[in-house]
Amino acid sequence: MTIPQAPRPIVGDDVDVACGSHIPVETLLDCDSLPVRRTEDGVLVLTAYQGSGEPLRGWFPGERVEYRQADRSAVQELITSVRAAETADAMANGFTRRHPDFAAASGIRAWQKAAGCAVALAIVAALLAGYGVVLVCAAAVLFSGSLLFRVLLAALCGGWVDHGADTGPADDGELPDYTVLVPAYQEARVIGDTVRWLATLDYPAEKLEILVLLERRDEATIRAVRAVDPPPHIRIVLLPPGKPQTKPRSCNLGLMLARGELLVIFDAEDRPERDQLRKVARQFADRGDGLACVQARLNYYNRDRNWLTRMFSQEYAFWFDLMLGGLARLRLPVPLGGTSNHLRTRVLREVGGWDAWNVTEDADLGMRIAAHGYTTEIADSTTWEECPARVPGWIKQRTRWLKGYLLTLLVHTRNPRAALRRFGASGMVSLLVLVGGTPLIAMLWPLLFVVGFLPAAPVRLDGVSVDLVGVAAVAMWGSTAVMTLCIMAAARRRGRGWALAVFIPVYWLLHAYAGWRGLVQLIRAPYAWEKTTHGT
């Protein structure tokens, strides 16, 4: 079908919104087409559609449809502007409507609230009845077990990255189309440098689209991007206003616009290795369709700024170089990092995209990928980002993460029987011990400093007197020591100040504060998003 070019650019004032109001905005974006107005004998449709057939014809039965060709970005911008309210609703609530069982906005089940209250009452009753030692022992088991599970994953990984056979695309012509999403809000200080960096990625420009997702009212960030004068394959996408104003909400619009077979998210301050997209494209090509996601490793370019950034960098070394590798090797659910997760666009749409109301949309997406039977692997490539260098910013970021892990756990265990079917026994262990255990061990950590002041609680076992409080202290400190050694090993692999890991007990006190703060927020403001400030 040959479609004539529009004689002049069509703008929002030219569009009769009522003409296509019966067509869902997702359908319009899917086929890059927009009904402009009714003509004497039919409908005029502006389109950038590249597939076979005539887009939207089925929505106008018995009418003549006349087409005008336009630039794809112009059509998409027209759709999102003239249908702004509907677009904003699809970004925020489309996932909840399509997948209510996986949606955070569906709320916490009554039985989960009752179970939480029952646990709290049981703890108070046990303390009043003088069974504090039993609680200490139970906490020691949970704490030590969760830490040792991480140690086991790290040992099974041993730095392993499975690349498969070297059968990926041999030249540029065989590479798949790639979409890069860069959600940014109030990032004028860093976004310009990031856009310059992304413009130098080692990937054919004709197969690459980079969408910088910006709020319409964030004028400073918009100006900072335009000041860089980005190349044509990097374009600004202005988001319609709406709640919640979160990163996953922005990414949902990016997914609706994406044309790439593969898709990746980079944060506003990220510096991915320039050949990362090529490496990951090869990794996807080496696998079957069962591979849905490849997570790049993360590190910090400001890691030497102060003690806090050095400790955070060591934590990331263990998490991304060892522990996630163990999960991937065992084909267990992987809680994704918030950036540099490369996905098959088809699968991402199949599992619903992102949940705009979940404050750890990355971990939630990793769980849903596993629940749908797909796998995640780790890439032999690093993305450099900026670590919060001040304690208040670190606390806000970690509060959101730990609150989000608790929320994700509650979402995926609403129906325990269905969850067991989706994840299997081993996947459920990963969900409970890793996603649920991460905030749990953070909140239990101060108990280590309390155990030493508790009186002995001797019991006789087979004629031998055993101090239960002492055993609990040894278990918690022992597992902490083993975990510290693993963090040291991971930091040493990266060639950075591994000896600083001896301060893990102090660093984890910050985790404890963030964990309890996250629990309070989960009760009072489960969907509140505390933004991380960059460029400080």
Summary of the structure (lengths in Angstrom):
residues: 536
radius of gyration: 25.6
end to end distance: 53.5
largest distance: 99.1
contacts: 1802
relative contact order: 0.12
helix: 53%
strand: 15%
